[in-house]
């Protein structure tokens, strides 16, 4: 066991070197050695000699996560109509300084795995990943929801950030049985970056003084994008209108894992997955804003009406628009290439076999980056109903909330293996009322 401690320490250090958030699947991690869970720990080896994952149907993943508010607090039914009303003030009452909003989506194009001798298992896979994360300034949300009256003679911090990644992985994974007790594994990945939005910096603030409509804007911001023309057509945003065969960025990724059986009943696993970096070099744009002092003292609404709501070149609205345009600088030709890290997850788990049908498993996961860390801990009760059916009810505590009742199951039918996993059952049916929504499902061919 002492030999494992340096390996665990190295895994933790490698995770700490990265800087972005990731997707996780707590319930699925309690199903080791299943085809569907091999992407969570490259050291796991399925019992089958040959495993094939077909496009889309083998592995589809979705997760949405927020730690402060749910969608139903922002949108409320209008009693006088069949519509929904946007209520920003409700978010202003719930948001905290450490808020985050995540959306992760991925699917597998292809996966082929086979045994090489008695101790090795080799897998080639192609996977698409989309990740979105935002951090909202508390003052910005309060300003939008409650108005600027609450900020009189105060300064509001407007600094928020948005990050979006769309990339494709080509992975080659090797798991090896070192001894009867220890398995190790690694996956190297070639990454093809398709599109990216990155907030490099944003420290804008607004100072309110005097009359309610007077404020002074100060600060700077730098936003970088790559490949956005891939998913925009005619000024509209079409994420799935095209899936390019080649992207505008390139990079490399790495997964590491180990699995150690102390005895027949006690087992430990550790892995860090989705480590990587992408260099964005083509179709790069840079949006930069620098404001030493921009003052806005309002304008008379009657003057705006008389000028046709901005049609006149002397319109007060036109003056404000010209002033704001002078702050922003869009650099298409001289924007430099940049790089970002890919989302990653560190897992640590332990399981105890109670009897032939029942086990107890605990999983800890950490996602860290952009100066913040998210943690989750799950307890699962793997149950072998028979040789074909296994179910795993679970309970998860996470940074996004505490009421997460999960469930995963796998069913083997001759050469087919079906699976379904969720970290929060209510989130599958009531996503508007939960902070965590997660679902993962698929079908594998096994021989």
Buried (B, 14 or more C-beta within 10 A) or exposed (E): EEEBEEBBEEBBEBBEEBEBBBBBBBBBBBBBBBBBBBBBBBBBBBEBEEBBBBEEBBBBBBBBBBBBBBBBBBBEEEEEEEEEEEBEBBBBEEBEEEBBBBBBBBBBBBBBBBBEEEEBBBBBBBBBBBBBBBBBBBBBBBBBBBEBEBBEEEBBBBBBBBBBBBBBBBBEBBBBBEEEBBBBBBBBBBBBBBBBBBBBEBEBBBBBEEEEEBBBBBBBBBBBBBBBEBBBEEEEEEBEEEEBEEBBBBBBBBBBBBBBBEEEEEBBBBBBBBBBBBBBBEBBBBBBBEBEEBEBEEBEEEEBEEBEEBEBEEBBBBEBEEBBEEBEEEEEEEBEEBBBBBBBBBBBBBBEBEEEEEBBBBBBBBBBBBEEEBEBBBBBBBBBEEEEBBBBBBBBBBBBBEEBBBBBBBBBEEEEBBBBBBBBBBBBEBBEEBBBBBBBBBBBBBE
